[in-house]
Each structure stands twice: as structure tokens, then as C-alpha cells.
Amino acid sequence: MPPQVRLVDGPGLLTYGEGVRAVYADAFGAPPWGEGPEQADAYLNRLASDVARPGFVAALALDGRTVLGWATAWTTPRPFPRTRCYPQISAALGARRTDEWLCGARELDELAVRTAARGLGLGGMLLDAVTAGRADGRCWLLTAVRARSAVTFYQRAGWTAATHPAPSGSGHVAFLGPRHPARALAPRPL
């Protein structure tokens, strides 16, 4: 039987916590991320509160009860957050576009697939599962520019870069989903 992708609620996702943690350690342990077991533990701790965020949605890729991948998303609050790398995205877009394009939209927070399960289309299925339910198409995400395989994956999935990296190729990039109404308005790279 091929792996299955299905939506789960927050409590349902947490019942697979050890599998989520294992996939996190596998997917983000290698370059360019280089995160260790401590970060995988910290993510699982953060996830326990993330499931209570407004608009939270999650999907699991499962082979029986074995977690092969997962994705989480939620509604971006207004005002726009000032933690993590959000200020960089807000500075690149400007206050008006940040508010209109991102606040109130569905934000893909994390997507990970176990290394051994890549190439099966699970990443695309997980991405679709957590974004397809957004009737107005307003979905977005951000990722590190140094994660070239992630950037390429999102581009191939039809996502449009709304911000562009510094000339050094560092920092983060925000992508608008394939049905986001502002996609055509995103600035094009030089």
C-alpha cells in the first residue's frame, strides 16, 4: 500500500509527536540546516502550543503508523509578527503589502519529508493538503535562501517569490501560493 497523506487536527498531530520529531531530526539535521537533536526537541515543544494558533491545520504522510512527513500552517496574525525572521520579510515587502498580502493569510510554517521518502511526491501532497482549503488562495511561506532544494521545490510547485535575497544570496525569501491574488504584483528579481 502506498503512503497516505491526510489532514489531522492539532491533537491528532501531537499523537504522532515522536514520528514528527524523528522526521524533523532527519530532514533538518543535514546541510543547509544542520540542526541537532536539541532543535528537534525544541520544535516538538513549540508544536504543543502552535496547534492552538488560529487557523491551525496539519497534514501527515504516513506509511501505516510510520510518519514519513508532515506540514503545518496557520493564519498569520495582524499585526504582523516581530519575531524570528518576520521583520526581514516585512522590511522587504513594506508595511502595506505585508498587511494586505500576508496578514490574515494561511502561512505554511513547516514542511518536512524523511530523506528516504523523498521523490515520492509527498512534499507536494503535504503542501497541497494544508493550503488547498483556503478558498481565497491567500497562502504564503518563507524559507532560507541557502536552502536551495526547498526554494526550487516551491518554485516547481508554482509558488512565486515575493521578496528577493540580498546580493550575497543570504537571508529569507517569502513565497506567495499559486492562487494568491497578489502573485502577479510580486516584484520580479533584477
C-alpha positions, -999 to +999 in steps of 0.1 A: +000+000+000+015+034-010+020+061+017-011+081+025-014+119+031-042+131+054-052+162+072-052+160+110-062+183+138-037+196+164-044+169+190-042+143+162-008+156+151+005+155+186-003+118+190+024+113+163+049+135+182+078+111+182+074+104+145+072+142+138+104+147+159+122+119+141+113+134+107+124+168+119+158+155+130+163+137+097+151+165+074+167+194+092+198+176+105+217+178+072+230+209+055+220+236+049+201+234+082+225+215+104+201+213+133+207+188+161+186+168+184+181+198+206+163+217+179+141+187+171+131+186+208+125+223+208+103+221+177+082+194+193+078+216+224+069+246+202+044+224+183+024+218+215+015+255+216+014+260+178-016+237+175-037+262+194-029+290+169-059+304+150-065+286+117-040+258+125-041+230+100-017+200+097-011+170+074+007+138+078+023+115+053+020+080+067+031+045+059+009+026+083+017+044+116+052+055+105+055+092+098+072+099+065+065+137+065+043+164+078+033+200+072+017+227+095+001+260+087-020+287+104-034+321+099-009+349+101-019+374+128-024+411+125-003+430+134+024+411+116+048+393+140+081+408+150+098+376+160+120+351+141+127+364+106+094+382+101+109+417+104+132+409+073+101+399+053+081+430+064+110+453+055+114+437+021+077+440+013+068+472+031+041+477+057+012+480+032+020+449+012+028+429+043-006+437+058-025+432+026-007+401+013+003+382+044-018+392+074-049+370+076-035+346+050-026+310+056+011+307+064+029+274+058+051+271+089+069+238+084+071+211+058+094+181+062+098+147+045+121+119+057+152+117+035+144+081+025+109+090+014+118+119-009+110+116-046+076+100-040+056+133-043+049+135-006+061+171-002+038+183-029+009+164-014+016+177+021+018+213+007-015+209-012-032+193+018-025+223+041-032+250+016-060+237-007-087+245+019-080+282+017-108+293-007-094+327-015-059+313-023-041+336+001-013+313+012+024+321+018+056+308+033+091+318+040+123+298+037+160+304+040+177+313+007+205+289+015+180+260+013+183+258-025+164+225-027+135+240-008+135+271-029+135+250-061+107+228-047+084+257-040+091+273-074+083+240-092+051+238-071+040+271-087+049+294-057+061+329-066+089+347-047+076+379-033+109+390-018+144+385-031+176+377-014+204+401-007+231+402-034+251+379-011+223+353-015+216+352+022+186+357+043+150+346+038+126+347+009+088+348+011+067+329-015+031+335-024+010+305-032-001+296-068-036+310-062-026+340-041-044+371-056-012+393-053+011+368-071+012+390-103+020+420-082+051+405-066+083+423-076+104+405-101+141+400-094+166+423-111 
